[in-house]
């Protein structure tokens, strides 16, 4: 364990974050180490892969998605592609909330999570049975193979489809806000999830800022360049999320003794968040043009 901890925690003894951030090298190295660390947690042994039953696979799969999204966010940040950072942040956050919820709720919810994922495929299934063309036969075969793996039958889908309006085809009959309320601070719903909806649904606020340049009071031109006025606050929220997700995953998978390898990264993450908060409170002007 000491070897693993030292391998992924080369940045140590940092107490003055403002001084460490002056060159940018420290933070970039911190991001690269964090990516290596979370990837190690997924696959600690190249020789012996960890296997999961299908319900446990919902947790493992969501954690893998979180890490993959975060790795791509790091790449985009280092390449100064702010648009991509924002596009990927909400999918990462949604996977994080779902993973925490499924860890807390257990097997019944994990099974229901898998079941409701068939919502659109089940609707197509009924249509394909009626038409039974060449492409329909392919889709029917794929559907039947998938539900066999998952252990579902048509009766399971019929039962779900008969649930009351507003409850059916939702995880445990709850919308995302209700799921979120059970595992996360409710304040983060509007500040994180709500704000990032612009980037999922192509809202005007996102398009105006990232895809256009305003050159007069009422005139805009297309902007193909990525938003490159990057600052650490763009990515620190996802760093915090992936660190919490990693700790949750290690505890869930009965690898509690390995949580220690996150200790130094969590400490630095806390210093970074405090640094940003202090700037908002004492020097918020520095963020007005970014």
N, C-alpha and C positions, 0 to 999 in steps of 0.2 A: 504493500500500500504506500509506503514512503516513496518508492520509486515512481509509482504512478502520480502521486501528488506532486513530486518535484518536477516530473516531466511536463506536466500541464500547468504548472504554477511558477514559471521562471520569473514572472514579474512579482517581486515581493518587497516588503519593507517600504511601501509607498504610503506616506501619510499626507503629504502636501500635494493634493491633486491639481491645484491650479498651477503649480510649478511643473508638475509632470506633463501637463497638457500643452505646454508652450510650444513644443516642436511637432506634435502630432504623431511622432514615432511610438510613444508609449501607448496611446489609445489604439492605434492600428495593430500593434503587437498583442494587446489585450484581446482584441476582437478575434485575431487568428488563433490564439490559444483557446479562447472560449469555443470556437468552432471545432477544434481538435478534441477538446474535452467532451463536448456533447456527443460527438461522433463516436468517441471511445465508449461512452456509456451505452450507446445502442449496440455496439459490437466490440466487447472487451477482448474477445479472443478470435483471431482470424481462423484458427483451426476448428474450434467448437462453437458453432452458432447456437444461440439460445432459441428454443422453440416454445411456442405458445399455443394453448387450446384456442378455439375459435372465439370464445367470449373474451379471453385475455388479449386476443389479437386486436380487439377494438382499442384497448389502452395502448398497446405497443405501437399499433399503426398510427394512432393520433400523435404519439410522441415522435415517431419518425417524421411525420409531416411537419410538426413544429420545428424540429431540428433542420430539416431540408429548407423550409421557408426562411429560417433564420440564417442559414448558410448563404442563401441567395441574397438576403437582405444585406449581409456583410459584404458580399461581392459588389452589390450595387452601391453601397455606401463608399467603399474604397475606390470605386470607379466614378464617383460623383454623379450618380444617377438617382436623384432624389425621388423622381416619379416612381421608379420601380420599388424603392423602399416603402413608399406609401401604399402602392398597389398590393404588396405582399403582407402588410402589417395586419390588416383585419382578418384574412384567412388564418394567419398564425394565431391571432387572439381567439377566434372562434374555435379552432382545434384545441386550444389550451383550456377554454371553459368546458368544452365537451369532455375532454379527458378527465378533468377534475370531477365533473359531475358523475361520470361513469365509474370512477374509482370509489366515490362515496356511496353510490347507489347499488353497485354490485351486479350480479349475473342477470337478474330480470331486466334491468334497464339496459344492460349491454346487449341482451337478445333483442329487446325492442328497438334499440338503435340500429341493429342490423336489419330488422324487419321493415322499419319505415323507410329505409334507403331504397326499397323496391317500389316506392309510390309511382313514379313515372313508368317504370318498367312493367308494373302490374297493369296499368292502363293500356299500355301498348300491347300487352299480352292478350287482353280481351279482344282488341281490334285485330290482331294477327290471327287469332283463332277463327274469326269470321271470314277473313279474306283468304288466308292459306296460300298465298303466292310463294314464289321462290324465296324472296327476301324474308317473307314472313316465317317460312319454315326455318331459316337460319336463326332468326331472332328467337323463335320459340324454343329451338334446341338450346341456345345459349342461356335462355331464361331457366329452362328446366335443369340444366347442369348446375347453374348458380344456386338455385334454391335447394338442390340436393346437397350441395356442400354446406349450405347454411342450416339444413335440417328443417326447412319450411315446407308447407303444403299450401294448396289453393285455399284451403279452409282458413289458414292463418291470415291470409290476405283479405278474404271475405269478411272475417271477424273484425279486422282493423278498419276496413272500409265501411263497416256498419256503425262505427263509433259516432257519437254526436258531432255535429258540425262545430268546428273550432277545436276539436280534440283529436279527431282522426288524423293519421299520418303525421303526428307530432310526437316527439320523444316523450314518453310517459304522459302524453296528452297536454304537454306544456309548450308554450312558445319560448323563444330564446331568452326573452327578458325574464321569464319565470325560472328557467334553468339557471341563468346567470345569478339571479337573486339568491339562490341556494348555496352557491360556492364562491361568489366574488363580492367585493364591496360594491354596493349599488351605485355609488358615485362614479365609478369607472365606466358604467354603462353608457352614459351620455358623453363623457369626456373622451372615451376610447372608442367604443363600438359605434356610438351615434355619429361622432365626428368623422370616422373613417368610412361611413356609408357613402360619402361623396365620391370616394375613390372606387367603390364597387359599382355604384349605379351611374357613374359618369355625370355627376351633378355639375351645375354651372360653376360653382365655386372652384371645383378642382380643374375643370377645363379652362376657365379663365386664367387661373394662376399658372398652370403647368403646360398648357398647349397653345396659349396665345400671349402676345406681347402688346400691351396698350401703349400706343405712341402718341395719342392725342386724347382729348376728352371723351370722344365717342368712336374712336377708330382702333382696330386691332389688326395685327398681322400674325400669320401662323408662326409657331415656334417649334421647330423640329428638335432643337437642342434639349437635352435633359436639364432638369433643375439641378444646378451644380453648386448652389450657395449652401453647402452642407455644414452642419454643426452637430455636435455630439448628441444634442437633444432629439435629433431625428431617429436615433437608433437605440438610445439607452432604454426606452420602454420595452423594446423587444429583448434586450439583454436581460432585463429583470424577469420578463416572462419566461424565457428559456431556462434561466437558472432555477426559478421556482418549479417549472415543469420537470426539470431534471431531478430535483430533490423529491418531488411527488412520485416520480417514476421509480426512483431507486428504493424509496420506502415501500411502495406498492409491490415491487418485484422482490421484496425481502433481501435487498442488498443495502440495508441501513448502514452497515459499516463503511460503505463507500461514499456516503454523503460528505465525509470529511474532505474529499477532493474538491468540493465546491466552495469550501470555506473562504479561501483567499479571493476567489472571483466574486463571491457575494459581498465580501468586505469592501472590495474596490468599487463594486457596483453601487453600494450604499454611499460611498464617498462621492461618486460621480453624480448621483441623484441629488445629494445634498448641495453639491457645487452648483448644479443647475437651479435648484430651488433658491439658493442664496442670491444668484444673479437676478432671478425674477423679482425677488423682494427688494434688492438694493440697487440693481443696475439694469432694470428691465429695458431701457432704451437700446441695449445691445442686441435685443431680439426683434426690434420693430422693423428692421430692414431685411430680416431673414425669414 
